[in-house]
Amino acid sequence: MSEEFQDRAKQYREMGKTAFILGYTGECGKELVKSLSKNKIFNKVVLIGRRKVDLTPDPGPAFEQKVVDFDKLEEYTEAFQGAQVGYCCLGTTKGKAGKRGFIKVDRDYVLKSAEIAKSTGCQHFSVITASTANKDSMLLYVKIKGEVEHSLTQMAFDKLSIFKPAGLLCDRTERRIMEKVALTFMKPWIYFFPTIGSVPTSYVGTAMVIDTVTPGEENPRIYNNAQIHSLCQQNK
Ligand SMILES: NC(=O)c1ccc[n+]([C@@H]2O[C@H](COP(=O)([O-])OP(=O)(O)OC[C@H]3O[C@@H](n4cnc5c(N)ncnc54)[C@H](OP(=O)(O)O)[C@@H]3O)[C@@H](O)[C@H]2O)c1
């Protein structure tokens, strides 16, 4: 990482902050954990999920897993307590969870978590939505992502960062046939135009960390797919 990033990370580390991550077992979430473990900008990172997982490689003693029931999040405010920064990498698909399940995870859980985080003193909320997000769309996925962006901007976080990736590139643990087919067709496009239409999950995780330590007044900070790429390139 660049010298400028290292300096900023050092200054940030000295503030002794705590963060939480939602969706840390997912593809972007795992990359975020990796980057935070490497750059050590927080005193403590609470990993909030519906299950405990074997974390390999071990991210270190600063990381602690807490299991919550996402349908009763208001009973788990303790998990959010003390965190000044919150990262949200939650998500599912309609294929996996059904329409109701998708809306619940991708919108309701995200917004409820943000609401609790705000009430427990979170100043900076950082979330992944999608490049296509639009609350007025007729398409469910696009609409839900847009509604999340819109509602979060109403919550008055001191700092709100919204990451809007296009197709995520990774060696996905879960089998997603449609995503695989789409990415296979996109391969020539990805080769010739790497910053349009796709982004590696490692870039998303790294970009979230770079954004955290980067000062600036802009709020919300919105990163489209190309900006996620350039944030990582600039700080290499
Ligand atoms: N796929 C793409 O190409 C693409 C493109 C643009 C934006 N996005 C968005 O980017 C975000 C991150 O995507 P990703 O591919 O990294 O996600 P992912 O690998 O599918 O991981 C999703 C995370 O959400 C958690 N989760 C799912 N259902 C849950 C439930 N019912 N209760 C509690 N937790 C639940 C998962 O936990 P478990 O491990 O316990 O299931 C996991 O930690 C998502 O919001 C996605 O919509 C994706």
Ligand as a Chemical Component Dictionary entry (heavy atoms), coordinates in Angstrom:
data_LIG
# 
_chem_comp.id                   LIG 
_chem_comp.type                 NON-POLYMER 
_chem_comp.pdbx_formal_charge   0 
_chem_comp.three_letter_code    LIG 
# 
loop_
_chem_comp_atom.comp_id 
_chem_comp_atom.atom_id 
_chem_comp_atom.alt_atom_id 
_chem_comp_atom.type_symbol 
_chem_comp_atom.charge 
_chem_comp_atom.model_Cartn_x 
_chem_comp_atom.model_Cartn_y 
_chem_comp_atom.model_Cartn_z 
_chem_comp_atom.pdbx_ordinal 
LIG N1  N1  N 0  -22.836 -10.670 -6.751 1  
LIG C1  C1  C 0  -22.574 -9.565  -7.404 2  
LIG O1  O1  O 0  -22.063 -9.582  -8.532 3  
LIG C2  C2  C 0  -22.893 -8.238  -6.762 4  
LIG C3  C3  C 0  -22.782 -7.089  -7.519 5  
LIG C4  C4  C 0  -23.009 -5.858  -6.911 6  
LIG C5  C5  C 0  -23.355 -5.776  -5.576 7  
LIG N2  N2  N 1  -23.491 -6.925  -4.845 8  
LIG C6  C6  C 0  -23.848 -6.774  -3.426 9  
LIG O2  O2  O 0  -22.656 -6.773  -2.664 10 
LIG C7  C7  C 0  -22.941 -7.215  -1.334 11 
LIG C8  C8  C 0  -21.899 -8.244  -0.911 12 
LIG O3  O3  O 0  -21.984 -9.334  -1.810 13 
LIG P1  P1  P 0  -21.199 -10.697 -1.550 14 
LIG O4  O4  O 0  -21.263 -11.455 -2.818 15 
LIG O5  O5  O -1 -19.911 -10.412 -0.888 16 
LIG O6  O6  O 0  -22.182 -11.397 -0.486 17 
LIG P2  P2  P 0  -22.204 -12.941 -0.066 18 
LIG O7  O7  O 0  -20.929 -13.585 -0.400 19 
LIG O8  O8  O 0  -23.460 -13.536 -0.609 20 
LIG O9  O9  O 0  -22.302 -12.802 1.523  21 
LIG C9  C9  C 0  -23.468 -12.324 2.102  22 
LIG C10 C10 C 0  -23.318 -12.154 3.589  23 
LIG O10 O10 O 0  -24.635 -11.889 4.131  24 
LIG C11 C11 C 0  -24.940 -12.852 5.128  25 
LIG N3  N3  N 0  -26.342 -13.267 5.070  26 
LIG C12 C12 C 0  -27.015 -13.743 3.997  27 
LIG N4  N4  N 0  -28.268 -14.103 4.369  28 
LIG C13 C13 C 0  -28.355 -13.840 5.700  29 
LIG C14 C14 C 0  -29.401 -14.007 6.660  30 
LIG N5  N5  N 0  -30.595 -14.505 6.341  31 
LIG N6  N6  N 0  -29.141 -13.661 7.939  32 
LIG C15 C15 C 0  -27.939 -13.157 8.280  33 
LIG N7  N7  N 0  -26.915 -12.972 7.433  34 
LIG C16 C16 C 0  -27.118 -13.323 6.145  35 
LIG C17 C17 C 0  -24.079 -14.066 4.816  36 
LIG O11 O11 O 0  -23.920 -14.811 6.005  37 
LIG P3  P3  P 0  -23.850 -16.439 5.978  38 
LIG O12 O12 O 0  -22.420 -16.754 5.577  39 
LIG O13 O13 O 0  -24.186 -16.826 7.363  40 
LIG O14 O14 O 0  -24.824 -16.893 4.931  41 
LIG C18 C18 C 0  -22.792 -13.396 4.321  42 
LIG O15 O15 O 0  -22.003 -13.006 5.410  43 
LIG C19 C19 C 0  -24.371 -7.731  -1.346 44 
LIG O16 O16 O 0  -25.219 -6.762  -0.806 45 
LIG C20 C20 C 0  -24.674 -7.908  -2.831 46 
LIG O17 O17 O 0  -26.032 -7.754  -3.135 47 
LIG C21 C21 C 0  -23.257 -8.144  -5.395 48 
# 
loop_
_chem_comp_bond.comp_id 
_chem_comp_bond.atom_id_1 
_chem_comp_bond.atom_id_2 
_chem_comp_bond.value_order 
_chem_comp_bond.pdbx_ordinal 
LIG N1  C1  SING 1  
LIG C1  O1  DOUB 2  
LIG C1  C2  SING 3  
LIG C2  C3  SING 4  
LIG C2  C21 DOUB 5  
LIG C3  C4  DOUB 6  
LIG C4  C5  SING 7  
LIG C5  N2  DOUB 8  
LIG N2  C6  SING 9  
LIG N2  C21 SING 10 
LIG C6  O2  SING 11 
LIG C6  C20 SING 12 
LIG O2  C7  SING 13 
LIG C7  C8  SING 14 
LIG C7  C19 SING 15 
LIG C8  O3  SING 16 
LIG O3  P1  SING 17 
LIG P1  O4  DOUB 18 
LIG P1  O5  SING 19 
LIG P1  O6  SING 20 
LIG O6  P2  SING 21 
LIG P2  O7  DOUB 22 
LIG P2  O8  SING 23 
LIG P2  O9  SING 24 
LIG O9  C9  SING 25 
LIG C9  C10 SING 26 
LIG C10 O10 SING 27 
LIG C10 C18 SING 28 
LIG O10 C11 SING 29 
LIG C11 N3  SING 30 
LIG C11 C17 SING 31 
LIG N3  C12 SING 32 
LIG N3  C16 SING 33 
LIG C12 N4  DOUB 34 
LIG N4  C13 SING 35 
LIG C13 C14 SING 36 
LIG C13 C16 DOUB 37 
LIG C14 N5  SING 38 
LIG C14 N6  DOUB 39 
LIG N6  C15 SING 40 
LIG C15 N7  DOUB 41 
LIG N7  C16 SING 42 
LIG C17 O11 SING 43 
LIG C17 C18 SING 44 
LIG O11 P3  SING 45 
LIG P3  O12 DOUB 46 
LIG P3  O13 SING 47 
LIG P3  O14 SING 48 
LIG C18 O15 SING 49 
LIG C19 O16 SING 50 
LIG C19 C20 SING 51 
LIG C20 O17 SING 52 
# 
